[in-house]
Amino acid sequence: MSVTSIESRRAQREKDIAEIERLQEANQRYSAIIDGNNERIRELVNRNNMNKPGGAA
């Protein structure tokens, strides 16, 4: 294996690791948004008695 090939593979690995980190950060942000949305849905459902038999439709 040539030095160029080793350096190229190392550079690609660094790019891949950076992309993985960016994607993980994005997943965490979106997960927090989804959690917040689900909490708000629960609040609204509870406020409107939509989670009980005979509650509002």
N, C-alpha and C positions, 0 to 999 in steps of 0.2 A: 504494500500500500504506500502510495507516495505521500509526501508531506502536504502537498496541495489537497489531496483527497482527505487527509486527516483534518486539516484546517477547515475544509468545506463542511465536513460532517460536524465538526465542533460548532461552527457558526450556525448551521441549520438546527442543531440541538438547542442552542441558546435562543434562537428565534421561536422554536417550538415551546420551550419552557415559558418564555414571555407570553406567548399566545395562550397557553394553558392558564397562566395566572390572570390574564385579562378576562378570559371566559369565566373563570371561577368567581372573580369579583362581580362580573355582570350577573351571574346566577344568584349571588348573595343579594345584590340590589333588588333583582326582580322577585326573589323569594320574600324579601321584606315587604315589597309592595303587595304581593299576593296575600301575605299574612294580614296586612292592614285591611285590604279589601274584604277578606273573609270575616274579620272582626266586625267591620262595619255592617256587613250583611247580617251577621248574628244579632247585632244591636237592633237593626231595623225589623228583622223577623220577630224578635222578642217584643219590641215596642208595639207591633201590630198584631200580636197574638197569633201569628201565622204558623207557629210550631205546635199548636194545640188543636185537638179535634174540635171541629165546629168554628175554628178561628177564621179570620178573614182570608179570602182566597187570593 
